[in-house]
Amino acid sequence: MKPIRVLIVDDSALVRQILSQGLAKDPQIEVAGTAHDAYAARDLIVTKQPDVLTLDVEMPRMDGIEFLRRLMPQHPMRTIMVSSMTERGAKVTFDALAAGAIDFVTKPHGSQGLNAMISELCEKIKMAAKVDIHAKKYFHPAPQKMHSAIRDEPFPKSSHKIIAIGASTGGTEAIRKIVVQFPLTIPGIVVVQHMPPGFTKMFADRLNKECAIDIKEAENGDQIGPGQMLIAPGAKQMTVRREGENYRIVCQEAEKVNGHCPSVDVLFRSVAQHVGANAIGVILTGMGNDGAEGMSIMRKHGARTLGQDEKSSVVFGMPNEADKRGGVEHLISLDQMASAIFRALAPAHEPGRSEP
């Protein structure tokens, strides 16, 4: 099998050297070249024909997001962003994901964590190499706040039902495309999106500005109520517990599960136990199998369960694994997911695998 050819774009000579040496240790990866800015990268893309691009978020002359916005319509590239752990870095990273980047990694502070970052980057490069970047599903224009005609869907305000969503690679844009359609009467929503600390709050704040519902990074003890979405904080496991007639969030530091903290499986298992048949589980695009077991348990407890279909997923790993284990009641296109959730909230439904 031919190695994956990677072009590294970063304005720092030291970072280019570190990434080049780190990636070269993986026999499945070949460093096709390095570029110090977007203009040099443009020329090397033409001459070197890389399979995957690693792109620095912040560069002189033209930053990563502006380069990506110009590049993608003319020459779509499988791109992994390399982001700094700053507010500016996080903002531009989310812009890059909206512009078509597949995923991102964060630069560690100093040498500590460098090996872990290189290992993560190698895995994401291998994943990105399998993506059909020419498909239109990777480009999502920013929605306008409360733009959807179905935002006034007349749900009875209920504190008994909960929608639980899990996602990874490609999930930030998939979640946005769904929740921008949610009305204020939607039952409470809990979300695990694989993301490092700091980025989860930025993600929540960004969504909150675009959506009708209230969205925030979850805190320990938060009550789950209608018209509200709570996103698990990075580096903490989030679960749901029942207190009388209400549901509350538990956030705590804990070991990784399936290689992730927060983990979709951890959330889904708690929803199965404490919410049962009053829950709707949704598993979206992502690499790996996190959430597959938890969704299967949710369905056994009577929850409605939906998975994003292969055609609309950036990476079909998580929905596919959940479906293989019998956890997915219906596989749904991302464009139809919000409507499918609304139908699943109806009081009665027919059992089985027919299309909702």
BALOBA-1460 file (C-alpha; in Angstrom, 3 decimals):
// residues 356
<rec num="1" residu="m" x="0.000" y="0.000" z="0.000"/>
<rec num="2" residu="k" x="1.334" y="3.436" z="-0.943"/>
<rec num="3" residu="p" x="2.141" y="5.754" z="1.977"/>
<rec num="4" residu="i" x="-0.068" y="8.776" z="2.596"/>
<rec num="5" residu="r" x="1.631" y="11.872" z="1.206"/>
<rec num="6" residu="v" x="1.399" y="14.823" z="3.599"/>
<rec num="7" residu="l" x="2.194" y="18.497" z="3.055"/>
<rec num="8" residu="i" x="2.998" y="20.399" z="6.260"/>
<rec num="9" residu="v" x="2.132" y="24.119" z="6.289"/>
<rec num="10" residu="d" x="3.373" y="26.159" z="9.262"/>
<rec num="11" residu="d" x="5.186" y="29.496" z="9.552"/>
<rec num="12" residu="s" x="7.485" y="28.154" z="12.304"/>
<rec num="13" residu="a" x="10.603" y="26.348" z="11.056"/>
<rec num="14" residu="l" x="10.818" y="24.523" z="14.381"/>
<rec num="15" residu="v" x="7.240" y="23.248" z="14.142"/>
<rec num="16" residu="r" x="7.784" y="22.153" z="10.546"/>
<rec num="17" residu="q" x="10.857" y="20.205" z="11.648"/>
<rec num="18" residu="i" x="9.091" y="18.608" z="14.630"/>
<rec num="19" residu="l" x="6.086" y="17.571" z="12.555"/>
<rec num="20" residu="s" x="8.239" y="16.303" z="9.700"/>
<rec num="21" residu="q" x="10.385" y="14.150" z="11.982"/>
<rec num="22" residu="g" x="7.393" y="12.892" z="13.965"/>
<rec num="23" residu="l" x="5.248" y="11.973" z="10.959"/>
<rec num="24" residu="a" x="8.187" y="10.362" z="9.139"/>
<rec num="25" residu="k" x="8.438" y="7.738" z="11.903"/>
<rec num="26" residu="d" x="5.093" y="6.299" z="10.818"/>
<rec num="27" residu="p" x="5.652" y="3.860" z="7.920"/>
<rec num="28" residu="q" x="2.197" y="4.654" z="6.514"/>
<rec num="29" residu="i" x="3.005" y="8.361" z="6.127"/>
<rec num="30" residu="e" x="5.394" y="10.164" z="3.774"/>
<rec num="31" residu="v" x="6.163" y="13.862" z="4.202"/>
<rec num="32" residu="a" x="5.821" y="15.183" z="0.654"/>
<rec num="33" residu="g" x="7.051" y="18.661" z="1.567"/>
<rec num="34" residu="t" x="6.777" y="21.637" z="3.915"/>
<rec num="35" residu="a" x="5.656" y="25.223" z="3.347"/>
<rec num="36" residu="h" x="6.172" y="28.317" z="5.473"/>
<rec num="37" residu="d" x="3.056" y="30.156" z="4.278"/>
<rec num="38" residu="a" x="-0.086" y="29.812" z="2.194"/>
<rec num="39" residu="y" x="1.541" y="31.016" z="-1.016"/>
<rec num="40" residu="a" x="4.316" y="28.436" z="-0.857"/>
<rec num="41" residu="a" x="1.705" y="25.805" z="0.058"/>
<rec num="42" residu="r" x="-0.387" y="26.671" z="-3.012"/>
<rec num="43" residu="d" x="2.552" y="25.994" z="-5.309"/>
<rec num="44" residu="l" x="3.542" y="22.760" z="-3.540"/>
<rec num="45" residu="i" x="-0.002" y="21.399" z="-3.696"/>
<rec num="46" residu="v" x="0.220" y="21.610" z="-7.474"/>
<rec num="47" residu="t" x="3.713" y="20.111" z="-7.803"/>
<rec num="48" residu="k" x="3.699" y="17.553" z="-4.959"/>
<rec num="49" residu="q" x="0.056" y="16.393" z="-5.166"/>
<rec num="50" residu="p" x="-0.263" y="15.555" z="-1.434"/>
<rec num="51" residu="d" x="-3.077" y="13.368" z="-0.091"/>
<rec num="52" residu="v" x="-3.465" y="15.318" z="3.154"/>
<rec num="53" residu="l" x="-2.589" y="18.834" z="4.281"/>
<rec num="54" residu="t" x="-1.691" y="19.829" z="7.841"/>
<rec num="55" residu="l" x="-2.398" y="23.525" z="8.145"/>
<rec num="56" residu="d" x="-1.360" y="26.009" z="10.809"/>
<rec num="57" residu="v" x="-4.231" y="28.180" z="11.984"/>
<rec num="58" residu="e" x="-2.265" y="31.398" z="12.432"/>
<rec num="59" residu="m" x="0.220" y="32.424" z="9.720"/>
<rec num="60" residu="p" x="1.493" y="35.757" z="8.350"/>
<rec num="61" residu="r" x="0.270" y="37.230" z="5.042"/>
<rec num="62" residu="m" x="-2.711" y="34.833" z="4.903"/>
<rec num="63" residu="d" x="-4.005" y="32.808" z="7.853"/>
<rec num="64" residu="g" x="-5.121" y="29.189" z="7.636"/>
<rec num="65" residu="i" x="-8.839" y="29.890" z="7.417"/>
<rec num="66" residu="e" x="-8.514" y="32.420" z="4.582"/>
<rec num="67" residu="f" x="-6.265" y="30.032" z="2.681"/>
<rec num="68" residu="l" x="-8.735" y="27.195" z="3.197"/>
<rec num="69" residu="r" x="-11.668" y="29.312" z="2.027"/>
<rec num="70" residu="r" x="-9.826" y="30.138" z="-1.191"/>
<rec num="71" residu="l" x="-8.407" y="26.648" z="-1.718"/>
<rec num="72" residu="m" x="-11.426" y="24.398" z="-1.160"/>
<rec num="73" residu="p" x="-13.746" y="25.598" z="-3.960"/>
<rec num="74" residu="q" x="-10.953" y="25.298" z="-6.550"/>
<rec num="75" residu="h" x="-8.850" y="22.406" z="-5.252"/>
<rec num="76" residu="p" x="-10.512" y="20.449" z="-2.405"/>
<rec num="77" residu="m" x="-7.899" y="19.070" z="0.015"/>
<rec num="78" residu="r" x="-8.170" y="16.734" z="2.986"/>
<rec num="79" residu="t" x="-7.036" y="19.121" z="5.709"/>
<rec num="80" residu="i" x="-6.159" y="18.687" z="9.378"/>
<rec num="81" residu="m" x="-5.790" y="21.994" z="11.229"/>
<rec num="82" residu="v" x="-2.964" y="22.420" z="13.740"/>
<rec num="83" residu="s" x="-4.285" y="24.882" z="16.288"/>
<rec num="84" residu="s" x="-2.874" y="26.787" z="19.225"/>
<rec num="85" residu="m" x="-4.686" y="26.553" z="22.567"/>
<rec num="86" residu="t" x="-5.798" y="30.188" z="22.477"/>
<rec num="87" residu="e" x="-9.142" y="31.901" z="22.082"/>
<rec num="88" residu="r" x="-8.097" y="33.164" z="18.644"/>
<rec num="89" residu="g" x="-6.826" y="29.696" z="17.695"/>
<rec num="90" residu="a" x="-10.095" y="28.053" z="18.707"/>
<rec num="91" residu="k" x="-12.233" y="30.596" z="16.846"/>
<rec num="92" residu="v" x="-10.294" y="30.193" z="13.609"/>
<rec num="93" residu="t" x="-10.339" y="26.404" z="14.004"/>
<rec num="94" residu="f" x="-14.155" y="26.367" z="14.084"/>
<rec num="95" residu="d" x="-14.179" y="28.650" z="11.040"/>
<rec num="96" residu="a" x="-11.854" y="26.186" z="9.302"/>
<rec num="97" residu="l" x="-14.100" y="23.229" z="10.132"/>
<rec num="98" residu="a" x="-17.023" y="25.146" z="8.633"/>
<rec num="99" residu="a" x="-14.916" y="25.851" z="5.536"/>
<rec num="100" residu="g" x="-14.170" y="22.169" z="4.956"/>
<rec num="101" residu="a" x="-11.314" y="21.070" z="7.239"/>
<rec num="102" residu="i" x="-11.882" y="17.501" z="8.400"/>
<rec num="103" residu="d" x="-10.464" y="17.737" z="11.923"/>
<rec num="104" residu="f" x="-7.864" y="19.444" z="14.099"/>
<rec num="105" residu="v" x="-5.165" y="18.824" z="16.686"/>
<rec num="106" residu="t" x="-3.865" y="21.276" z="19.269"/>
<rec num="107" residu="k" x="-0.239" y="22.255" z="19.758"/>
<rec num="108" residu="p" x="1.043" y="21.353" z="23.246"/>
<rec num="109" residu="h" x="2.677" y="23.893" z="25.544"/>
<rec num="110" residu="g" x="6.406" y="23.185" z="25.333"/>
<rec num="111" residu="s" x="7.687" y="19.648" z="24.792"/>
<rec num="112" residu="q" x="5.242" y="18.059" z="27.227"/>
<rec num="113" residu="g" x="2.503" y="16.305" z="25.319"/>
<rec num="114" residu="l" x="4.383" y="16.479" z="22.022"/>
<rec num="115" residu="n" x="4.461" y="12.702" z="21.459"/>
<rec num="116" residu="a" x="0.725" y="12.451" z="22.178"/>
<rec num="117" residu="m" x="0.003" y="15.237" z="19.679"/>
<rec num="118" residu="i" x="2.126" y="13.553" z="16.967"/>
<rec num="119" residu="s" x="0.378" y="10.233" z="17.611"/>
<rec num="120" residu="e" x="-3.053" y="11.897" z="17.397"/>
<rec num="121" residu="l" x="-2.057" y="13.711" z="14.205"/>
<rec num="122" residu="c" x="-0.882" y="10.446" z="12.597"/>
<rec num="123" residu="e" x="-4.214" y="8.777" z="13.360"/>
<rec num="124" residu="k" x="-6.205" y="11.715" z="12.017"/>
<rec num="125" residu="i" x="-4.100" y="11.855" z="8.852"/>
<rec num="126" residu="k" x="-4.831" y="8.160" z="8.220"/>
<rec num="127" residu="m" x="-8.517" y="8.769" z="8.810"/>
<rec num="128" residu="a" x="-8.540" y="11.851" z="6.562"/>
<rec num="129" residu="a" x="-6.882" y="9.967" z="3.726"/>
<rec num="130" residu="k" x="-9.986" y="7.756" z="3.454"/>
<rec num="131" residu="v" x="-12.398" y="10.681" z="3.131"/>
<rec num="132" residu="d" x="-13.974" y="11.584" z="-0.207"/>
<rec num="133" residu="i" x="-13.226" y="15.280" z="0.050"/>
<rec num="134" residu="h" x="-14.963" y="16.054" z="-3.257"/>
<rec num="135" residu="a" x="-18.361" y="15.326" z="-1.705"/>
<rec num="136" residu="k" x="-20.364" y="18.481" z="-0.986"/>
<rec num="137" residu="k" x="-21.235" y="17.373" z="2.559"/>
<rec num="138" residu="y" x="-18.132" y="19.024" z="4.047"/>
<rec num="139" residu="f" x="-19.121" y="22.589" z="3.225"/>
<rec num="140" residu="h" x="-21.813" y="24.126" z="5.403"/>
<rec num="141" residu="p" x="-22.542" y="27.849" z="5.034"/>
<rec num="142" residu="a" x="-23.129" y="29.501" z="8.372"/>
<rec num="143" residu="p" x="-26.839" y="29.455" z="9.210"/>
<rec num="144" residu="q" x="-28.711" y="32.537" z="10.288"/>
<rec num="145" residu="k" x="-30.029" y="32.593" z="13.825"/>
<rec num="146" residu="m" x="-33.529" y="31.049" z="14.011"/>
<rec num="147" residu="h" x="-33.688" y="30.801" z="10.214"/>
<rec num="148" residu="s" x="-35.643" y="27.553" z="10.086"/>
<rec num="149" residu="a" x="-39.339" y="27.481" z="9.233"/>
<rec num="150" residu="i" x="-39.800" y="24.553" z="11.633"/>
<rec num="151" residu="r" x="-38.471" y="26.412" z="14.673"/>
<rec num="152" residu="d" x="-42.040" y="26.859" z="15.965"/>
<rec num="153" residu="e" x="-42.756" y="23.113" z="16.104"/>
<rec num="154" residu="p" x="-45.382" y="22.927" z="18.911"/>
<rec num="155" residu="f" x="-43.845" y="20.484" z="21.398"/>
<rec num="156" residu="p" x="-45.387" y="20.384" z="24.851"/>
<rec num="157" residu="k" x="-42.771" y="21.685" z="27.277"/>
<rec num="158" residu="s" x="-41.546" y="18.551" z="29.026"/>
<rec num="159" residu="s" x="-38.814" y="17.986" z="31.596"/>
<rec num="160" residu="h" x="-39.273" y="14.207" z="31.315"/>
<rec num="161" residu="k" x="-37.798" y="13.721" z="27.849"/>
<rec num="162" residu="i" x="-34.124" y="14.149" z="26.969"/>
<rec num="163" residu="i" x="-32.271" y="14.139" z="23.653"/>
<rec num="164" residu="a" x="-28.726" y="12.748" z="23.935"/>
<rec num="165" residu="i" x="-26.286" y="13.405" z="21.084"/>
<rec num="166" residu="g" x="-22.802" y="11.976" z="20.518"/>
<rec num="167" residu="a" x="-20.328" y="12.964" z="17.786"/>
<rec num="168" residu="s" x="-16.660" y="13.142" z="16.873"/>
<rec num="169" residu="t" x="-14.917" y="13.873" z="13.538"/>
<rec num="170" residu="g" x="-17.146" y="16.204" z="11.524"/>
<rec num="171" residu="g" x="-19.496" y="16.557" z="14.466"/>
<rec num="172" residu="t" x="-19.199" y="20.282" z="15.114"/>
<rec num="173" residu="e" x="-20.785" y="21.116" z="11.784"/>
<rec num="174" residu="a" x="-23.258" y="18.214" z="11.938"/>
<rec num="175" residu="i" x="-24.485" y="19.314" z="15.378"/>
<rec num="176" residu="r" x="-24.780" y="22.914" z="14.225"/>
<rec num="177" residu="k" x="-26.819" y="21.956" z="11.180"/>
<rec num="178" residu="i" x="-29.291" y="20.088" z="13.405"/>
<rec num="179" residu="v" x="-29.679" y="22.315" z="16.459"/>
<rec num="180" residu="v" x="-30.101" y="25.560" z="14.501"/>
<rec num="181" residu="q" x="-33.512" y="24.091" z="13.614"/>
<rec num="182" residu="f" x="-34.570" y="23.383" z="17.207"/>
<rec num="183" residu="p" x="-37.427" y="25.459" z="18.679"/>
<rec num="184" residu="l" x="-37.529" y="26.790" z="22.221"/>
<rec num="185" residu="t" x="-40.036" y="24.075" z="23.148"/>
<rec num="186" residu="i" x="-37.606" y="21.240" z="22.329"/>
<rec num="187" residu="p" x="-36.860" y="18.953" z="25.312"/>
<rec num="188" residu="g" x="-33.489" y="19.310" z="27.032"/>
<rec num="189" residu="i" x="-30.449" y="18.175" z="25.046"/>
<rec num="190" residu="v" x="-27.160" y="16.749" z="26.321"/>
<rec num="191" residu="v" x="-24.168" y="16.466" z="23.988"/>
<rec num="192" residu="v" x="-20.755" y="14.829" z="23.913"/>
<rec num="193" residu="q" x="-18.531" y="16.115" z="21.113"/>
<rec num="194" residu="h" x="-14.947" y="14.856" z="21.291"/>
<rec num="195" residu="m" x="-12.958" y="18.020" z="21.875"/>
<rec num="196" residu="p" x="-10.199" y="19.257" z="24.229"/>
<rec num="197" residu="p" x="-10.753" y="21.580" z="27.214"/>
<rec num="198" residu="g" x="-11.453" y="25.192" z="26.295"/>
<rec num="199" residu="f" x="-12.717" y="24.295" z="22.844"/>
<rec num="200" residu="t" x="-15.963" y="22.875" z="24.244"/>
<rec num="201" residu="k" x="-16.870" y="26.219" z="25.831"/>
<rec num="202" residu="m" x="-15.980" y="28.048" z="22.616"/>
<rec num="203" residu="f" x="-18.118" y="25.585" z="20.669"/>
<rec num="204" residu="a" x="-21.064" y="26.100" z="23.027"/>
<rec num="205" residu="d" x="-20.756" y="29.891" z="22.941"/>
<rec num="206" residu="r" x="-20.529" y="29.871" z="19.156"/>
<rec num="207" residu="l" x="-23.660" y="27.738" z="18.781"/>
<rec num="208" residu="n" x="-25.527" y="29.825" z="21.332"/>
<rec num="209" residu="k" x="-25.161" y="32.896" z="19.114"/>
<rec num="210" residu="e" x="-26.660" y="31.065" z="16.124"/>
<rec num="211" residu="c" x="-29.532" y="29.089" z="17.658"/>
<rec num="212" residu="a" x="-32.910" y="29.856" z="19.197"/>
<rec num="213" residu="i" x="-32.297" y="27.541" z="22.166"/>
<rec num="214" residu="d" x="-29.913" y="28.284" z="25.033"/>
<rec num="215" residu="i" x="-26.591" y="26.456" z="24.695"/>
<rec num="216" residu="k" x="-23.758" y="26.329" z="27.215"/>
<rec num="217" residu="e" x="-20.885" y="24.168" z="28.366"/>
<rec num="218" residu="a" x="-22.263" y="21.900" z="31.075"/>
<rec num="219" residu="e" x="-21.363" y="22.386" z="34.734"/>
<rec num="220" residu="n" x="-21.772" y="19.931" z="37.556"/>
<rec num="221" residu="g" x="-25.288" y="20.163" z="38.998"/>
<rec num="222" residu="d" x="-26.915" y="21.850" z="35.973"/>
<rec num="223" residu="q" x="-30.606" y="21.021" z="35.654"/>
<rec num="224" residu="i" x="-31.688" y="19.810" z="32.204"/>
<rec num="225" residu="g" x="-34.753" y="21.613" z="30.917"/>
<rec num="226" residu="p" x="-36.662" y="22.411" z="27.699"/>
<rec num="227" residu="g" x="-35.056" y="24.761" z="25.206"/>
<rec num="228" residu="q" x="-31.577" y="24.152" z="26.590"/>
<rec num="229" residu="m" x="-28.540" y="22.240" z="25.332"/>
<rec num="230" residu="l" x="-25.629" y="21.291" z="27.592"/>
<rec num="231" residu="i" x="-22.289" y="20.292" z="26.042"/>
<rec num="232" residu="a" x="-19.881" y="18.078" z="27.988"/>
<rec num="233" residu="p" x="-16.692" y="19.954" z="28.977"/>
<rec num="234" residu="g" x="-13.396" y="18.703" z="27.575"/>
<rec num="235" residu="a" x="-11.401" y="16.364" z="29.862"/>
<rec num="236" residu="k" x="-14.450" y="15.559" z="32.021"/>
<rec num="237" residu="q" x="-16.931" y="12.693" z="31.861"/>
<rec num="238" residu="m" x="-20.566" y="13.811" z="31.812"/>
<rec num="239" residu="t" x="-23.521" y="11.754" z="33.006"/>
<rec num="240" residu="v" x="-27.209" y="12.346" z="33.680"/>
<rec num="241" residu="r" x="-28.885" y="11.494" z="36.978"/>
<rec num="242" residu="r" x="-32.498" y="11.722" z="38.066"/>
<rec num="243" residu="e" x="-33.507" y="13.772" z="41.101"/>
<rec num="244" residu="g" x="-37.232" y="13.409" z="41.760"/>
<rec num="245" residu="e" x="-39.034" y="14.831" z="38.728"/>
<rec num="246" residu="n" x="-35.890" y="16.466" z="37.323"/>
<rec num="247" residu="y" x="-32.650" y="15.463" z="35.618"/>
<rec num="248" residu="r" x="-29.286" y="16.934" z="36.510"/>
<rec num="249" residu="i" x="-25.789" y="16.852" z="35.056"/>
<rec num="250" residu="v" x="-22.827" y="15.250" z="36.768"/>
<rec num="251" residu="c" x="-19.428" y="16.384" z="35.431"/>
<rec num="252" residu="q" x="-16.261" y="14.978" z="36.938"/>
<rec num="253" residu="e" x="-12.673" y="14.171" z="36.132"/>
<rec num="254" residu="a" x="-12.340" y="10.494" z="35.294"/>
<rec num="255" residu="e" x="-10.399" y="8.035" z="33.163"/>
<rec num="256" residu="k" x="-10.843" y="7.963" z="29.398"/>
<rec num="257" residu="v" x="-13.362" y="5.500" z="27.995"/>
<rec num="258" residu="n" x="-12.785" y="4.235" z="24.436"/>
<rec num="259" residu="g" x="-9.864" y="6.654" z="24.408"/>
<rec num="260" residu="h" x="-12.071" y="9.678" z="25.089"/>
<rec num="261" residu="c" x="-12.934" y="12.064" z="27.888"/>
<rec num="262" residu="p" x="-15.717" y="13.049" z="27.529"/>
<rec num="263" residu="s" x="-17.029" y="9.755" z="26.169"/>
<rec num="264" residu="v" x="-20.317" y="9.223" z="24.342"/>
<rec num="265" residu="d" x="-20.663" y="5.760" z="25.886"/>
<rec num="266" residu="v" x="-20.467" y="7.195" z="29.408"/>
<rec num="267" residu="l" x="-23.257" y="9.685" z="28.649"/>
<rec num="268" residu="f" x="-25.458" y="7.191" z="26.774"/>
<rec num="269" residu="r" x="-25.233" y="4.536" z="29.522"/>
<rec num="270" residu="s" x="-26.362" y="7.046" z="32.145"/>
<rec num="271" residu="v" x="-29.222" y="8.211" z="29.911"/>
<rec num="272" residu="a" x="-30.311" y="4.577" z="29.433"/>
<rec num="273" residu="q" x="-30.304" y="4.015" z="33.195"/>
<rec num="274" residu="h" x="-31.951" y="7.231" z="34.358"/>
<rec num="275" residu="v" x="-34.107" y="8.353" z="31.407"/>
<rec num="276" residu="g" x="-34.934" y="5.056" z="29.699"/>
<rec num="277" residu="a" x="-37.834" y="5.162" z="27.232"/>
<rec num="278" residu="n" x="-38.160" y="8.949" z="27.623"/>
<rec num="279" residu="a" x="-34.841" y="9.426" z="25.816"/>
<rec num="280" residu="i" x="-33.906" y="9.938" z="22.180"/>
<rec num="281" residu="g" x="-30.345" y="8.969" z="21.283"/>
<rec num="282" residu="v" x="-28.568" y="10.431" z="18.258"/>
<rec num="283" residu="i" x="-25.133" y="9.278" z="17.110"/>
<rec num="284" residu="l" x="-23.425" y="11.363" z="14.460"/>
<rec num="285" residu="t" x="-20.316" y="11.260" z="12.291"/>
<rec num="286" residu="g" x="-17.088" y="10.204" z="13.978"/>
<rec num="287" residu="m" x="-14.095" y="7.892" z="13.954"/>
<rec num="288" residu="g" x="-14.064" y="4.783" z="16.148"/>
<rec num="289" residu="n" x="-16.789" y="3.062" z="18.159"/>
<rec num="290" residu="d" x="-17.475" y="5.402" z="21.069"/>
<rec num="291" residu="g" x="-21.210" y="5.440" z="21.779"/>
<rec num="292" residu="a" x="-21.989" y="2.139" z="20.020"/>
<rec num="293" residu="e" x="-22.409" y="0.127" z="23.225"/>
<rec num="294" residu="g" x="-24.217" y="2.940" z="25.029"/>
<rec num="295" residu="m" x="-26.700" y="3.403" z="22.201"/>
<rec num="296" residu="s" x="-27.420" y="-0.332" z="22.172"/>
<rec num="297" residu="i" x="-28.181" y="-0.149" z="25.899"/>
<rec num="298" residu="m" x="-30.395" y="2.899" z="25.354"/>
<rec num="299" residu="r" x="-32.449" y="1.055" z="22.757"/>
<rec num="300" residu="k" x="-32.831" y="-1.972" z="25.048"/>
<rec num="301" residu="h" x="-34.241" y="0.418" z="27.668"/>
<rec num="302" residu="g" x="-36.884" y="1.644" z="25.203"/>
<rec num="303" residu="a" x="-35.257" y="4.832" z="23.897"/>
<rec num="304" residu="r" x="-35.712" y="5.975" z="20.304"/>
<rec num="305" residu="t" x="-32.327" y="5.850" z="18.548"/>
<rec num="306" residu="l" x="-31.128" y="7.557" z="15.356"/>
<rec num="307" residu="g" x="-27.800" y="7.379" z="13.527"/>
<rec num="308" residu="q" x="-26.355" y="9.564" z="10.781"/>
<rec num="309" residu="d" x="-26.157" y="7.644" z="7.500"/>
<rec num="310" residu="e" x="-22.950" y="6.881" z="5.633"/>
<rec num="311" residu="k" x="-23.578" y="9.205" z="2.706"/>
<rec num="312" residu="s" x="-23.857" y="12.326" z="4.891"/>
<rec num="313" residu="s" x="-21.158" y="11.368" z="7.439"/>
<rec num="314" residu="v" x="-17.617" y="12.693" z="7.220"/>
<rec num="315" residu="v" x="-16.558" y="9.434" z="8.921"/>
<rec num="316" residu="f" x="-19.152" y="6.657" z="9.266"/>
<rec num="317" residu="g" x="-17.303" y="4.856" z="12.091"/>
<rec num="318" residu="m" x="-19.430" y="5.650" z="15.158"/>
<rec num="319" residu="p" x="-22.890" y="5.386" z="13.536"/>
<rec num="320" residu="n" x="-21.808" y="2.255" z="11.679"/>
<rec num="321" residu="e" x="-20.579" y="0.526" z="14.835"/>
<rec num="322" residu="a" x="-23.760" y="1.453" z="16.704"/>
<rec num="323" residu="d" x="-25.856" y="0.099" z="13.839"/>
<rec num="324" residu="k" x="-23.866" y="-3.152" z="13.687"/>
<rec num="325" residu="r" x="-24.561" y="-3.729" z="17.388"/>
<rec num="326" residu="g" x="-28.298" y="-3.206" z="16.943"/>
<rec num="327" residu="g" x="-28.368" y="0.153" z="18.663"/>
<rec num="328" residu="v" x="-29.658" y="2.232" z="15.752"/>
<rec num="329" residu="e" x="-33.377" y="2.191" z="15.031"/>
<rec num="330" residu="h" x="-33.043" y="4.332" z="11.883"/>
<rec num="331" residu="l" x="-30.106" y="5.616" z="9.806"/>
<rec num="332" residu="i" x="-30.920" y="9.162" z="8.707"/>
<rec num="333" residu="s" x="-29.353" y="11.718" z="6.373"/>
<rec num="334" residu="l" x="-27.998" y="14.764" z="8.210"/>
<rec num="335" residu="d" x="-30.393" y="16.990" z="6.232"/>
<rec num="336" residu="q" x="-33.338" y="15.000" z="7.635"/>
<rec num="337" residu="m" x="-32.058" y="14.451" z="11.178"/>
<rec num="338" residu="a" x="-33.861" y="17.374" z="12.850"/>
<rec num="339" residu="s" x="-37.182" y="16.318" z="11.302"/>
<rec num="340" residu="a" x="-36.560" y="12.710" z="12.373"/>
<rec num="341" residu="i" x="-35.934" y="13.872" z="15.945"/>
<rec num="342" residu="f" x="-39.208" y="15.829" z="15.885"/>
<rec num="343" residu="r" x="-41.090" y="12.732" z="14.724"/>
<rec num="344" residu="a" x="-39.403" y="10.616" z="17.393"/>
<rec num="345" residu="l" x="-40.733" y="13.036" z="20.003"/>
<rec num="346" residu="a" x="-44.305" y="12.205" z="18.966"/>
<rec num="347" residu="p" x="-46.257" y="10.333" z="21.671"/>
<rec num="348" residu="a" x="-46.785" y="7.168" z="19.600"/>
<rec num="349" residu="h" x="-44.655" y="5.386" z="17.047"/>
<rec num="350" residu="e" x="-44.540" y="2.170" z="15.157"/>
<rec num="351" residu="p" x="-41.720" y="-0.239" z="16.190"/>
<rec num="352" residu="g" x="-39.199" y="-1.667" z="13.746"/>
<rec num="353" residu="r" x="-36.688" y="-0.373" z="11.226"/>
<rec num="354" residu="s" x="-38.970" y="1.326" z="8.726"/>
<rec num="355" residu="e" x="-37.949" y="4.841" z="7.697"/>
<rec num="356" residu="p" x="-39.454" y="7.399" z="10.163"/>
